Amino acid sequence: MAKSAEHAARPFLASAYRIRRFVREQALADRPYTSLWLAKTYVIPAGMYGSQVWGTGFLQADREFSSSLSTLHLHFLKGALGVKQSTTNWAVLRECGHEPLQFYWFRSAVKLFNSMLNTNSDTLQMVFQADLNFQPRSSACWTAQSLSAVQGLRGCELYVQAVQTGHAITMQEITANLKPRMRGVWRDAELVDPNTHNNKLATYYSWFAIPFSRNERMPINVPRYLHLDLSKHVMRDIRI
C-alpha cells in the first residue's frame, strides 16, 4: 500500500509542473489565488487515484502529514505563497484555503465502502467480507485501518457498527464530524498566549488567521490579499 502511494506522486508532480508552467506563461505569478484554485482542480485529483484503497493507512488523526504526497502538496502551496518550507503546515493550509489530502482520502474511502455494500459483483462482495473477517487478526488490512481512522470522531461507535454490520455511512455526516477533528489544532492554539510562548501556530492564529467559513463547500476562506499583486510581499513580511 505504501508503494501505491509513492506511485501516485508522479502524476501529482506532473500536474503541479503544468500549473507552474501555465502561471509562468500567462504572467500570473502575482496572482497566487490562481495557483491555489488550479491546484484544487488538477493537483489534488491527481493524488486521489486509488486512494480509497491505499489511503486508509494515512487516515488516522495523527497522520495528516505522514504521506509523501502530503509533503508534495504542502511544498506546492508554500511555493505559491513564497514562504519558507519550514513554515507551519497547518498555517499554510488555512492561508491557502486548502484541506489536508487526508480529508479527501477519507471521503474517498467512505464512498468505496458504500459502493461495496451495493455492488452486484460477487467477487467484490467476497473480498470485502474476507477483509472484514480478517480485521480482528491484522491491523494492516483495509477494514482495520478504516476503523482506526474513525477513532476520535463524534459518533465513532456508530461508524464502527456500520462497518461491522454492513450499513452505509452518510457522507455529509462523516464530513461534518471530520472537520472538527482536523481543526482541533486551532482549538489548542487558541489556548496559547503568543506574548508569553514562542509558538508559531499560536502567533499565526492570534494575529493573522481569518475566521473559518460557514459554507461547507468552501471550508476555509481564502484571504482577500491573495487576489492582489502585493500578496507575496505581504506573506514575506509576516515571516511565520
C-alpha positions as CSV (number, residue, x, y, z in Angstrom):
1,M,0.0,0.0,0.0
2,A,2.8,2.4,0.8
3,K,4.3,1.8,-2.7
4,S,1.0,2.6,-4.2
5,A,1.0,5.9,-2.6
6,E,4.5,6.6,-3.9
7,H,3.4,5.8,-7.4
8,A,0.7,8.5,-7.2
9,A,3.5,11.0,-6.7
10,R,4.4,11.0,-10.4
11,P,1.1,12.3,-11.8
12,F,0.8,14.6,-8.8
13,L,4.2,16.3,-9.6
14,A,3.3,16.4,-13.3
15,S,0.1,18.3,-12.5
16,A,1.9,20.7,-10.3
17,Y,4.5,21.3,-13.0
18,R,1.8,22.1,-15.6
19,I,0.2,24.6,-13.3
20,R,3.5,26.3,-12.6
21,R,4.2,26.5,-16.3
22,F,0.8,27.9,-17.1
23,V,1.2,30.5,-14.4
24,R,4.6,31.5,-15.7
25,E,3.5,31.6,-19.4
26,Q,0.4,33.7,-18.6
27,A,2.3,36.1,-16.3
28,L,0.1,35.2,-13.3
29,A,2.8,34.8,-10.7
30,D,1.4,37.8,-8.8
31,R,-2.0,36.1,-8.5
32,P,-1.4,33.3,-6.0
33,Y,-5.1,32.6,-5.9
34,T,-4.9,31.3,-9.5
35,S,-2.4,28.6,-8.5
36,L,-4.4,27.7,-5.4
37,W,-7.6,27.3,-7.4
38,L,-5.9,25.3,-10.2
39,A,-4.3,23.1,-7.5
40,K,-7.7,22.1,-6.2
41,T,-8.9,21.4,-9.7
42,Y,-5.8,19.4,-11.1
43,V,-3.2,18.6,-8.4
44,I,-5.4,17.2,-5.7
45,P,-7.4,14.9,-8.0
46,A,-4.0,13.6,-9.3
47,G,-3.2,12.5,-5.8
48,M,-6.5,10.7,-5.4
49,Y,-6.2,7.8,-7.9
50,G,-6.7,4.6,-5.9
51,S,-6.5,6.4,-2.6
52,Q,-9.7,4.7,-1.5
53,V,-7.7,1.5,-1.4
54,W,-4.2,2.5,-0.3
55,G,-5.1,5.7,1.6
56,T,-6.6,4.1,4.7
57,G,-3.1,3.9,6.2
58,F,-2.9,7.7,6.3
59,L,-6.4,8.5,7.8
60,Q,-5.6,8.4,11.5
61,A,-5.8,11.6,13.5
62,D,-2.0,12.0,13.8
63,R,-1.1,11.1,10.3
64,E,-2.2,14.2,8.3
65,F,1.3,14.9,7.0
66,S,2.9,11.4,7.1
67,S,2.4,10.7,3.4
68,S,4.9,11.8,0.8
69,L,2.0,13.2,-1.2
70,S,1.1,15.4,1.7
71,T,4.7,16.7,1.7
72,L,4.5,17.4,-2.1
73,H,1.1,19.2,-1.6
74,L,2.5,21.5,1.1
75,H,5.6,22.1,-1.0
76,F,3.5,23.4,-3.8
77,L,1.4,25.6,-1.5
78,K,4.4,27.1,0.2
79,G,5.9,27.8,-3.2
80,A,2.7,29.6,-4.3
81,L,2.8,31.7,-1.2
82,G,6.5,32.4,-1.5
83,V,7.2,31.3,2.1
84,K,9.9,29.1,3.6
85,Q,9.5,25.3,3.6
86,S,9.8,25.5,7.4
87,T,6.6,27.4,7.6
88,T,4.0,25.7,9.8
89,N,1.9,23.2,7.7
90,W,-1.5,24.0,9.3
91,A,-1.0,27.7,8.9
92,V,-0.2,27.3,5.2
93,L,-3.3,25.1,4.6
94,R,-5.5,27.6,6.3
95,E,-3.9,30.6,4.5
96,C,-4.4,28.8,1.1
97,G,-8.0,27.6,1.8
98,H,-6.9,24.0,1.4
99,E,-7.7,20.9,3.4
100,P,-5.1,18.2,4.1
101,L,-5.1,15.5,1.5
102,Q,-6.2,13.2,4.3
103,F,-9.6,14.9,4.2
104,Y,-10.2,13.9,0.5
105,W,-8.8,10.4,1.0
106,F,-11.2,9.9,4.0
107,R,-14.2,10.7,1.9
108,S,-13.0,8.6,-0.9
109,A,-12.7,5.6,1.4
110,V,-16.2,6.1,2.7
111,K,-17.5,6.2,-0.9
112,L,-15.8,2.9,-1.7
113,F,-17.3,1.3,1.4
114,N,-20.8,2.5,0.5
115,S,-20.3,1.3,-3.1
116,M,-19.2,-2.2,-1.9
117,L,-22.4,-2.6,0.0
118,N,-24.5,-2.1,-3.1
119,T,-22.2,-3.8,-5.7
120,N,-23.5,-6.5,-8.0
121,S,-20.1,-8.1,-8.2
122,D,-19.9,-11.4,-6.3
123,T,-16.1,-11.2,-6.3
124,L,-16.0,-7.8,-4.7
125,Q,-18.5,-8.8,-2.1
126,M,-16.4,-11.9,-1.2
127,V,-13.2,-9.7,-1.0
128,F,-14.9,-7.2,1.3
129,Q,-16.3,-10.0,3.6
130,A,-12.9,-11.7,3.7
131,D,-11.2,-8.4,4.7
132,L,-13.9,-7.8,7.3
133,N,-13.3,-11.3,8.8
134,F,-9.5,-10.7,8.8
135,Q,-9.8,-7.4,10.7
136,P,-9.6,-8.8,14.2
137,R,-6.3,-10.6,13.4
138,S,-4.5,-7.9,11.5
139,S,-4.2,-4.1,12.0
140,A,-2.9,-3.7,8.4
141,C,-6.0,-4.7,6.5
142,W,-8.3,-2.2,4.9
143,T,-11.1,-2.6,7.4
144,A,-8.9,-2.4,10.4
145,Q,-7.3,0.8,9.1
146,S,-10.7,2.3,8.3
147,L,-12.0,1.5,11.8
148,S,-8.8,3.0,13.3
149,A,-9.4,6.2,11.2
150,V,-12.8,6.9,12.7
151,Q,-11.5,6.8,16.3
152,G,-11.9,10.2,17.9
153,L,-14.7,11.3,15.7
154,R,-18.1,12.2,17.1
155,G,-20.3,9.1,16.9
156,C,-17.3,6.8,16.1
157,E,-19.1,3.9,17.7
158,L,-21.9,4.2,15.2
159,Y,-19.4,4.2,12.3
160,V,-17.7,1.1,13.7
161,Q,-21.0,-0.6,14.0
162,A,-22.0,0.4,10.5
163,V,-18.8,-1.1,9.0
164,Q,-19.2,-4.3,11.0
165,T,-22.9,-4.8,10.2
166,G,-22.7,-3.6,6.6
167,H,-24.7,-0.4,6.7
168,A,-24.0,2.7,4.6
169,I,-22.3,5.8,6.1
170,T,-23.8,9.2,5.3
171,M,-21.2,11.2,3.6
172,Q,-22.4,14.6,4.9
173,E,-22.4,13.3,8.4
174,I,-18.8,11.9,8.3
175,T,-17.6,15.1,6.6
176,A,-19.2,17.3,9.3
177,N,-17.6,15.2,12.0
178,L,-14.2,15.0,10.3
179,K,-13.7,18.8,10.1
180,P,-13.8,19.4,13.9
181,R,-11.1,16.8,14.4
182,M,-8.8,18.5,11.8
183,R,-9.5,21.9,13.3
184,G,-8.5,20.6,16.8
185,V,-5.1,22.1,16.3
186,W,-6.6,25.6,16.2
187,R,-8.5,24.9,19.5
188,D,-5.2,24.1,21.0
189,A,-3.6,27.2,19.5
190,E,-6.3,29.3,21.0
191,L,-5.2,28.4,24.5
192,V,-1.7,29.6,24.0
193,D,-0.7,33.2,24.5
194,P,1.7,34.3,21.8
195,N,3.0,37.0,24.0
196,T,4.4,34.6,26.5
197,H,5.0,31.5,24.4
198,N,7.2,31.1,21.3
199,N,4.6,29.2,19.3
200,K,4.4,29.8,15.5
201,L,0.9,28.3,15.2
202,A,-0.5,30.3,18.1
203,T,1.1,33.5,16.8
204,Y,-0.5,33.0,13.4
205,Y,-3.8,32.2,14.9
206,S,-3.9,35.2,17.2
207,W,-2.6,37.8,14.7
208,F,-3.2,36.7,11.1
209,A,-5.8,33.9,10.8
210,I,-9.2,34.8,9.4
211,P,-12.4,33.0,10.6
212,F,-13.5,29.7,9.1
213,S,-16.2,29.9,6.5
214,R,-19.7,28.7,7.4
215,N,-20.1,27.5,3.8
216,E,-19.4,23.7,3.8
217,R,-18.4,23.9,0.1
218,M,-15.6,26.3,0.9
219,P,-14.5,25.0,4.4
220,I,-11.7,27.6,4.7
221,N,-11.8,31.2,3.5
222,V,-9.1,32.5,1.2
223,P,-7.7,35.8,2.3
224,R,-8.5,38.7,0.0
225,Y,-4.9,39.7,-0.3
226,L,-4.2,36.6,-2.3
227,H,-6.0,38.2,-5.1
228,L,-3.7,41.3,-5.1
229,D,-0.4,42.0,-6.7
230,L,1.3,42.6,-3.3
231,S,0.4,39.2,-1.9
232,K,3.8,37.7,-2.0
233,H,5.3,40.7,-0.3
234,V,2.7,40.6,2.5
235,M,3.4,36.9,3.2
236,R,7.1,37.5,3.2
237,D,6.7,40.3,5.8
238,I,4.6,38.0,8.0
239,R,7.6,35.6,8.4
240,I,5.7,32.8,10.1
